[in-house]
């Protein structure tokens, strides 16, 4: 019997089914395979089944994560593998260390081929069941990754070791290539149950398919509308593969929601019903309609953050909610900065989930350290942090010598470096070996330039110069993964803060950062939660605030030209909405980017999908949201007017820009127009800039020049 259970309330039916099979269908516990994604979930499932039956009745049942179950199978079948049964499992640090060693031994440039990035490519290939011999090559980097991949596997085997991906790959290939082993497990497991099916990758799906191939009793539970982990390797296409491989599957829709009020569910349905190629569901709740959804359009992103904090304070003061009942959700980690500062300014505690607090993030601390050093060459803590970032061949031995020379001359290491900027003319140059003196002098030269610039330039000018000199973007963006791009967005967020100090001193900037970062340790168990939409999956809160509902943020600009990514962005917004039990607040900012670099924004296209009669609040024009017709709900009444450069824009209803037009922006530099359209009397253009990526702009405000 093939069953697919789709819907938000699924886990109870999973455990109830196991208990029923054992108690009523005569299925032996050891004939059941139950797979989920986390050890915590597996333990919870097992305890629930034992609570329904008893410990003896469940003895021998195989329940666990994909990785733990595969490890058990591989140890039992090690005779078929190039490994001994006592193989070890390399954790993430082990994997990266091994990759780094191979890159070093192959004399590859570790700045171009960073270990974490190369290993991520290897991991993605394994998730697709691609081995080193069949690794596809389309670029020179691919050829390098293929060579590292082959050596990586060779060294793992030599160490009698596997990584997490190997657990899946070895098991899938074992079942594929060895009929006797395949039949042994396929016949043993009369019933295969899989939780969170929407999050499986190709290797995991292959395992499921093999293990359920004999009895064809497979029970998959999940919610395709919550498939939001594509960047981690989850393959939404597995739902389609399941439908093709098991065409006789009985589909059970779980449409009753026990968490949210009906208005919240209706808003969620309005968003997700626009998704392509999905099975329609109609969620309903017995909790009543509840409050309408509050939409707030702030003047800027500071106002957005202030509204969140003030509203949470009011909800708590009124006794409606405890602080821990409230959550603030955003698309990227970089967006936490203003929210964190708003909570700190109000002296209210908060919890940050799934990420380091903004001022504790590695890339943020790096850039602050560079700015501190330019301001104060005697800052040894800052120097120690960044002297070899990005790596420039300054090792521990050289650093020890640098400090020793400084002590001998009754000065500090920063002063020595500034003098070394003169090269061989420096009196300290011969204190170092030639191999050590060269990188120290090179760094000293940059350091001297920053020190001089700090005396005359603005804070953002110094920030940009440091970024350019050290080529920090190349260092921090290891690949096109979500994590790498998030790190760069954190740097850009810090730059936005720097822009606010265009007319203030570097000393003021650093003082403010230090004071905020010092308060950054506030925490409290009973406190509002700040988290990304991705981290919110599986959680629930009494009151949810979703901020950043601007096109380019939700949905993210990276999805604009990728239909499949745009679909995942829609599902991500749906996940955020459905985390709310009682109250939902949707927020956006008319201008974003801080008070020194304001950028006009446009409402998220997803907001048009929420029925207007579910919303209360006010638009940017002050028009009440009550009963507003959908076509005017997000009106932007700004007729075309001459642009600030005096050149003017197209006439009424006429577009001036077209795809492929090269343009120049006074702040972001050169870019290329991707798309242009007329909206509410203004020309809206999507431009990709070399410096900041894709931006959506109003032609009348953007001050663009065609080049």
C-alpha positions, 0 to 999 in steps of 0.5 A: 500500500502506497500512501502519501500524506500531505499537509501541515499536521502530519507527525501524529499520523506517522506514529499512530500508523506505526502503533496500528501496524504493530498492534492490529496488523501483526507486523513485527517491529523489526519489519518496520523502517521509519526515517526522519531528518533529525535525531531529536525527531526520531527520538520523539517518534520512538517515545510516542510509539512506546507510549502508545504500546510498550517498550517490548512491543517496539523492540527491533524497530529501525527508526532514525535519521537517514544517516544513522540508518545507513551507518547501521546497514553499512557496518553490517555489510562492510564486506561489500565495501572498500571499508572495514566495519569499524569505519569512522565518520568524519565530521564537518571540521574533519571534511574541511581539514582533509579538503584543505590538505589536498588543496595544499598538497596539489599546490593549488591557490587556496584563495581561488579554491577555498576548502569549504567551497570545494567541499560544498561542490563535492557534497552537492555531487554526492547528493546527486549520486555523482562520483568523482569519475563522472563529475561534470566539467564545464569550467576549469574550476570543475576540472580542479574540483574533480581532481580534488574529489578523486583524491578526497575519496582516496584519502577517506578510504585510506583512513577507513573513513566516510563523510556524511554524504558517503553514508547515503551514497555507499548505501544507495550503491550497495542496494543498486549493485548487489541484488542479494543485499538489496533483496535482503533489506527490501524483503525485511522491511514490510513497511517503510515510513518517511517523515518530512519527505519534501526535504529529501535529496536524490540520494535519499529518494533512491534509498527509499525507492530501493527499500520499498521496492519489494512489498511496496508499502511506503508511507510518505508524509510531508508538505510540498508547500514547505519545501524551502531547503533547495539550497541545502540539497533538498530536491522538490522534484522528488515529489514528482518522482514519487508520483511517477514511480508509485502511480497507485499511491493513495494521497491523503490531504491533511487540511485541518490546521490546529495552530492558526486562526482562519484569517491567517490560513486564508492569507497563506492560501492566497499566497500558495494557491498561486504556486505552479504544479501543486496539489490544491488544499483548503486549510481550515481551523476550528479556532475561529476567524481571529484578528485580521492581518495587520499591514504596516508600511514604514517610512524607512527600515528604522521605522520598520524595526521601531514598529516591531519593538513598540508593538511587541512591547504593547502586546506584552504590556496589555497581557495578551502575550508573553515576550517569548510568544512573539517572533520576528522573521526576515529573509536574510541574516543581515536584516537582523542588525536594525532589529537587534539595535532597536531592541537594544535601544529599548533595553528589551532582551531578545533571542537570535535563532540560527545565527550569530548576533550581527556584531559577532559575525566573523565578516562583521568583526573583520571589517570593524577590526580593519576600521579600528586599525586604520583609526588606531595603529596601536590596536593590537587586538584588531591587528591580530585579527586581520593581519592575515585576512585574507591569507597573505603568508604571514604565519605565527612565527612571523607574528611572534618576530613582529611583536618581539621587534616591537617590544625591543624598540619600545613601540607597538606592532602597528608602528613597525608595520607602518614603517615597513611600508617603506620597504628595504629603507625601513630600519626594521626590514632586516629584522625579518627574513626576506620571506617574512619581510615582503608580506609584512611590507606589502600589508604595511603599505596598505595599512599606511594608505588606510591610516592616511585616508582615515584622516581626510576621507569619509567613513564610507570612503575608507570602508570601500577602500579597505574592501577593494584593497583586500579584495574581501568579497572574493575572500568571503564569497566562496561560491554561490551558496546561500551561506556565502551570499549571506556573509556578503550581505552582512558586509553590505549591511555594515556598509549601510551603517557606515553610510550614515556616518558620511558627515560624521567622524570615524571615531563616532562610528567606532564608538557607536559600534562598540557600544551596541556590540557591548550590549549585544550579549543581552539574553533572556529565556522569556524574550522575543525570537529573531530568526530567518524564514528558513529557520522558522520552519517547524516552529510556531508563535502567538504573534509573528512579524514578517519584515522586509516585504519588498520586492528584491527581499521577499522574494529575493532578487536572486530568484528574479530570473529563476522560476524554480527559485521564485517558486521556493521564495513563494513557499518560504513566505507561506511557511512564515505566514503559517508560523503564526497562531493568533496575530500576524503582522506584515511589514515593509519600508518605503525606503531601505538602506539606512539613513545615509543611502536610502533606496526606493523600494516596491512592495513584494509581489506576493502581497498582491495575492493576499485577499484585501479583506483580510488586511487592516493597516495603512498604505504609504499613501495613508489610505485605509486597508479595509476593503481596499480593492486588490488592484489599488491596494499597493498603488504607487501614485507618483507620475513621471517627472524629470529625473534629477540629472535634468535629462528627463524620462520617457513621456506618459506611458513610454519606457526610456530603458530597455533590456541590455541598456548600459547605465551608470548610477552615482553610487553603484557605478555601471550596470546593465538593464535586465527588464523595464516596465511601466507601473503607476505612471513610472518606469520600473527597471531591474538593473544588475550592477557589478558592485551590488548585484540586482536592484529594482529602481524607479526611473524618476528617482534613480538618477541613472545615466545611459552610457 
